[in-house]
Amino acid sequence: MALRKAARWSARELALLRAHYPTDGSGVATRLPGRSCHAIQVKAHKLGLATTHRSPAPAARLQGAALEDAIRLREVDKLSFAVIGKHFGICEASACNAVTIALCVRRGYRPAERDARGRLTPAGIERLRYALKKGLKGIDIQLRLGVSAACVSEQRRRYNRELLARGKAPLPPPGGGDAYSGVKLTLAQRKAVEALFMEGFGTTKVSQRSAVSKTSCIRIRERLVRRLRRKGQSLPGCDAAGVRHIHAESARFVTDEQRQLLRAMLLDSIPVRRAAHDLAIGGSTAYRIRDELAAEVSHAGQALPKPNLPGLVRSHATPDPFWPPANPKEMFAFRRLLQTMGFTEAKDHWRETRREARRAERAENAHRSFSFDEQLAHVAAGDVGITSAFVRHHLQPLITP
């Protein structure tokens, strides 16, 4: 359906605009039926008309019970402003403005000074400019001063123009130049992020390599997935909906060096679980590698050597408290070291780091008494042991060291 072309401005309309816009501003729309406020502002700007009229500041799109519900969704349910806006049928920016302005007072901040029409006073503008000079993020300025995102952007543009006219240095970038979700990205940055996605990397890796916030990478990825789907294409390793099935690189993967070391230990008749423990490999992964190795050896007409099972170990033997990594989180942290180090170097670095942390903890707690539960925790961690009790009969001599 073709869009209807806007009607030309008649001589009468132009005369009314020139006569009443300087005093009425956008209120001249009551004299010009069929012309929206936006159309009037655009035409007045083209004609070079200025106005002294100050219209009231726009009210927040959410009020009353709807606003309280939006604050609950943000503060309690931790939903994004995009989801909140979709829930109430408004845009993301309107939801963000309504919630942050309401939270300004509730969190103990002093809102920017405003006049009777809700516009910022010179004192309020000065406080906002001070926050801009400090390099605060836009969302932080909104929350501390109770202003909209558009207000922050407009004051930034005006202040930068004034500084440029006076030959001063421009304002620092929002957030001190750090990557965060609200920062504006250049076209080159967006293209670089899309190129990394097309190489098969996940969002976390793309964020690390491009120095763009993870939230911004997620949004760029969503647009890229939709654009590729319209062309009948998809991201590498993903389906048409953008769900990833193949990762190009991940800290969850066992490295090739670990695989080779495990295969060598299995061929040396070392049990699977012991080899997996020494190499920081999960049990399921270790048995899967064992089965693959057994199939290769069987295909060559041989058999995998049987493991040497030494039997029970001594009951008082204690495990190494610094190796291997104790949980999946530590396992992934160790595998991140393997991306830049060899296995032996990474293992030594891991054990030394944990040993230094244990020494620092002991030095900090040297003069503090531990509760019974804390002592049990130290025993479970292998820091201390429990000696076996024995009975000394009445007539036996004292035991001397």
C-alpha positions in Angstrom: 0.0 0.0 0.0 1.5 3.3 -1.1 1.9 6.0 1.6 -0.2 9.2 1.2 1.9 12.2 0.3 1.7 15.0 2.9 -0.4 18.0 1.7 1.5 21.2 0.8 1.4 24.0 3.3 -1.0 26.7 2.1 -0.2 30.4 2.4 -2.8 30.7 5.1 -1.2 27.9 7.2 2.3 29.4 6.8 0.9 32.8 7.9 -0.6 31.3 11.0 2.6 29.4 11.7 4.7 32.6 11.5 2.3 34.6 13.5 1.6 32.3 16.4 4.5 29.8 16.7 6.9 32.2 18.4 4.4 32.5 21.3 2.4 29.3 21.3 5.0 26.8 20.1 3.5 23.4 19.3 0.2 24.7 20.7 -0.4 26.4 17.3 -1.7 22.9 16.3 -5.1 24.0 17.5 -5.2 26.6 14.8 -3.9 24.2 12.1 -6.2 21.2 11.9 -4.7 18.3 10.1 -1.1 19.2 11.1 0.6 17.2 13.9 2.8 18.7 16.5 5.8 17.0 14.9 5.0 18.3 11.4 4.7 21.8 12.9 8.0 21.6 14.6 9.7 20.3 11.5 8.2 23.1 9.3 9.1 25.8 11.9 12.7 24.6 12.0 12.9 24.8 8.2 11.6 28.3 8.3 14.0 29.3 11.1 11.3 30.1 13.6 12.0 30.0 17.3 9.6 30.0 20.2 9.6 31.1 23.8 6.8 28.8 24.7 7.8 26.1 27.2 5.6 23.0 27.0 5.3 20.7 30.0 7.7 17.8 30.3 6.3 14.6 28.9 4.8 12.3 31.6 6.1 8.8 32.1 4.3 6.1 30.0 3.7 4.0 33.1 1.8 5.3 36.1 0.1 3.9 39.3 -0.3 0.2 39.5 1.3 -0.4 36.2 4.5 1.4 37.3 4.6 -0.6 40.6 4.2 -3.8 38.5 7.0 -2.8 36.2 9.3 -2.0 39.2 8.6 -5.5 40.6 9.4 -7.1 37.3 12.7 -5.3 37.2 13.8 -5.5 40.8 12.4 -8.9 41.9 12.1 -10.9 38.7 15.2 -9.3 37.1 13.6 -8.9 33.7 15.1 -6.7 31.0 13.5 -3.4 30.0 12.8 -4.9 26.6 10.7 -7.7 28.1 9.0 -5.2 30.5 8.1 -2.9 27.6 6.7 -5.7 25.6 4.6 -6.8 28.6 3.0 -3.3 28.8 2.9 -2.6 25.1 5.4 0.2 25.1 9.0 0.5 23.8 12.1 -0.5 25.7 13.2 3.2 26.2 9.8 4.2 27.7 9.9 1.3 30.2 13.5 2.1 31.2 12.7 5.8 31.7 9.6 5.1 33.8 11.3 2.6 36.1 14.6 4.4 36.6 12.9 7.8 37.3 10.7 6.1 39.9 13.7 4.3 41.5 15.7 7.5 41.8 14.0 8.7 45.0 13.4 5.1 46.3 17.1 4.5 46.3 17.9 7.7 48.2 19.1 9.9 45.3 18.2 13.5 44.9 16.4 14.1 41.6 17.6 17.0 39.3 15.9 20.3 40.0 12.9 21.1 37.8 10.5 24.1 37.3 6.8 24.1 37.6 6.4 22.6 34.1 8.7 19.7 34.9 11.6 21.1 32.8 15.2 21.0 34.2 16.3 24.2 35.8 19.8 25.7 35.3 20.8 24.0 38.6 19.5 20.6 37.4 21.3 21.0 34.1 24.5 21.9 35.9 24.3 18.7 38.0 23.6 16.7 34.9 26.6 18.2 33.1 28.8 17.4 36.1 27.8 13.8 35.9 28.7 13.9 32.1 32.1 15.3 33.0 32.7 12.5 35.4 32.2 10.0 32.6 29.2 8.2 34.2 27.1 5.8 32.2 23.8 7.0 30.8 21.8 4.6 32.9 23.6 5.7 36.1 22.9 9.3 35.3 19.2 8.5 34.8 19.0 6.6 38.1 20.9 9.3 40.1 19.1 12.3 38.7 15.7 10.9 37.7 15.9 12.0 34.0 15.1 10.2 30.7 17.7 8.7 28.3 16.8 11.3 25.7 17.5 14.1 28.2 20.9 12.7 28.9 21.7 12.3 25.2 20.5 15.9 24.4 22.5 17.5 27.2 25.6 15.5 26.1 25.2 16.9 22.5 24.6 20.5 23.6 27.5 20.4 26.1 29.9 18.9 23.5 28.9 21.6 21.0 29.6 24.3 23.6 33.0 22.8 24.5 33.9 22.5 20.9 33.0 26.2 20.2 35.2 27.3 23.2 38.1 25.1 22.0 37.9 22.8 25.0 38.3 19.0 25.1 35.2 17.0 24.5 33.4 15.1 27.2 34.8 11.6 28.2 32.9 8.7 26.7 30.1 7.2 28.8 31.4 4.7 31.3 35.0 5.9 30.9 35.3 4.1 27.6 34.4 0.7 29.1 32.2 -1.7 27.1 28.7 -2.0 28.5 25.2 -2.7 27.1 24.1 0.9 26.7 27.1 2.3 24.9 26.7 3.2 21.2 28.7 1.1 18.7 30.2 2.2 15.5 29.4 0.5 12.2 32.9 -1.0 12.2 32.4 -2.5 15.6 29.1 -4.1 14.6 30.6 -5.5 11.5 33.5 -6.9 13.5 31.1 -8.6 15.9 29.1 -10.1 13.0 32.2 -11.4 11.4 33.2 -13.2 14.6 29.7 -14.8 14.8 30.1 -15.9 11.2 33.3 -17.7 12.2 31.3 -19.9 14.5 32.2 -18.3 17.9 29.7 -18.0 20.7 28.5 -14.8 22.4 31.0 -14.9 25.2 34.0 -15.5 22.9 32.8 -12.7 20.6 32.5 -10.3 23.5 36.0 -11.1 24.7 37.6 -10.8 21.3 35.7 -7.6 20.2 35.7 -5.8 23.5 31.9 -5.2 23.1 29.6 -5.9 26.0 27.9 -9.3 26.0 24.4 -7.7 26.0 25.3 -5.7 22.8 26.6 -8.9 21.2 23.4 -10.7 22.0 21.3 -8.0 20.3 23.6 -7.9 17.3 23.4 -11.7 17.1 19.6 -11.7 17.2 19.4 -9.2 14.3 22.0 -11.2 12.4 20.0 -14.5 12.9 16.8 -12.9 11.6 18.6 -11.4 8.6 20.2 -14.7 7.7 16.9 -16.6 8.2 15.2 -14.3 5.6 17.9 -15.4 3.2 17.5 -19.0 4.0 20.9 -19.2 5.8 22.0 -19.6 9.4 25.0 -19.0 11.6 27.8 -21.7 11.5 27.0 -24.5 13.9 23.5 -23.2 14.5 20.0 -24.0 13.2 17.7 -21.5 11.5 16.4 -20.3 15.0 20.0 -19.5 16.1 20.3 -22.4 18.5 23.9 -23.5 18.6 24.8 -27.2 18.3 28.5 -27.0 17.4 31.0 -24.7 19.2 34.1 -23.5 17.5 36.0 -23.1 20.8 35.0 -23.6 24.4 36.7 -24.0 27.8 34.4 -27.0 28.4 36.4 -29.0 25.8 39.2 -31.4 26.7 42.3 -30.2 25.0 44.2 -32.4 22.4 47.2 -32.6 24.8 45.0 -34.0 27.6 43.6 -36.6 25.1 47.1 -37.6 24.1 48.3 -37.9 27.7 45.3 -39.9 28.6 45.8 -42.3 25.7 49.4 -42.8 26.7 48.5 -43.5 30.3 45.9 -46.0 29.2 48.4 -47.8 27.0 50.7 -47.9 30.0 48.1 -49.9 31.9 47.0 -47.1 34.2 43.3 -47.4 35.3 40.9 -45.0 33.6 39.7 -43.2 36.7 43.2 -42.7 38.1 44.4 -41.3 34.8 41.3 -39.0 34.5 41.9 -37.8 38.0 45.6 -36.9 37.3 44.7 -35.1 34.1 41.6 -33.2 35.3 39.3 -35.0 32.9 35.8 -35.9 33.7 35.0 -39.6 34.2 32.5 -39.9 31.3 34.8 -38.2 28.9 37.7 -40.4 30.0 35.7 -43.6 29.4 34.6 -42.3 26.0 38.2 -41.7 25.0 39.1 -45.2 26.4 36.4 -46.7 24.2 37.6 -44.8 21.1 41.2 -46.0 21.8 40.1 -49.6 22.3 38.3 -49.5 19.0 41.4 -48.2 17.2 43.6 -50.8 18.8 41.1 -53.6 18.0 40.9 -52.4 14.3 44.7 -52.9 14.2 44.3 -56.5 15.4 45.6 -55.8 19.0 44.0 -55.4 22.4 44.1 -52.6 24.9 46.4 -53.5 27.8 44.5 -54.4 31.0 44.9 -51.8 33.8 47.0 -52.6 36.8 44.8 -52.5 39.8 47.0 -52.2 42.9 44.1 -52.8 45.3 43.3 -50.9 48.4 45.5 -48.1 49.4 46.6 -47.3 52.9 43.8 -45.9 55.0 45.8 -42.9 56.4 46.8 -41.7 52.9 45.5 -38.2 52.2 44.8 -36.7 48.8 46.5 -33.7 47.3 44.5 -30.7 48.6 45.5 -28.6 45.5 44.8 -31.1 42.8 42.7 -31.8 40.8 40.1 -29.0 40.4 37.3 -29.8 42.9 34.2 -28.8 40.9 33.0 -28.0 37.4 33.6 -24.3 37.9 37.3 -24.9 38.9 37.5 -27.4 36.0 36.5 -24.8 33.4 38.9 -22.3 35.1 41.8 -24.7 34.7 40.9 -25.5 31.1 41.0 -21.8 30.4 44.6 -21.9 31.5 45.2 -24.7 29.0 44.4 -22.3 26.2 47.6 -20.4 26.8 49.8 -23.0 28.7 50.9 -26.5 28.4 49.3 -29.1 30.7 52.4 -29.4 33.0 52.8 -25.6 33.2 49.1 -25.1 33.8 49.0 -27.7 36.5 52.0 -26.3 38.4 50.5 -22.8 38.1 47.2 -24.0 39.4 48.7 -25.8 42.4 51.0 -22.9 43.3 48.1 -20.4 43.1 46.0 -22.6 45.4 48.9 -23.1 47.8 49.5 -19.3 48.0 45.8 -18.7 48.6 45.8 -21.4 51.4 48.9 -19.7 53.0 47.2 -16.3 52.9 44.1 -17.8 54.5 46.0 -19.4 57.3 47.9 -16.2 58.0 44.6 -14.3 58.2 43.1 -16.9 60.5 46.2 -17.4 62.6 44.8 -15.5 65.6 41.1 -16.5 65.2 39.5 -19.5 66.9 37.4 -21.8 64.7 33.9 -23.1 65.4 33.3 -26.9 65.4 31.7 -26.7 61.9 34.7 -24.8 60.5 37.1 -27.4 62.0 35.1 -30.2 60.3 35.3 -28.2 57.0 39.1 -28.0 57.3 39.3 -31.8 58.0 37.1 -32.5 55.0 39.3 -30.3 52.8 42.4 -32.2 53.9 44.0 -29.2 55.7 44.2 -31.1 59.0 43.8 -34.7 60.1 42.3 -36.5 63.0 44.6 -38.7 65.1 43.3 -42.0 66.3 42.5 -42.1 70.0 44.2 -44.7 72.3 43.7 -45.8 75.9 46.6 -45.7 78.4 46.0 -48.0 81.2 46.6 -46.8 84.8 49.7 -48.8 85.5 51.4 -48.1 82.1 54.2 -45.5 82.2 53.7 -42.1 80.6 54.5 -42.0 76.9 57.4 -39.7 76.1 58.2 -38.3 72.7 
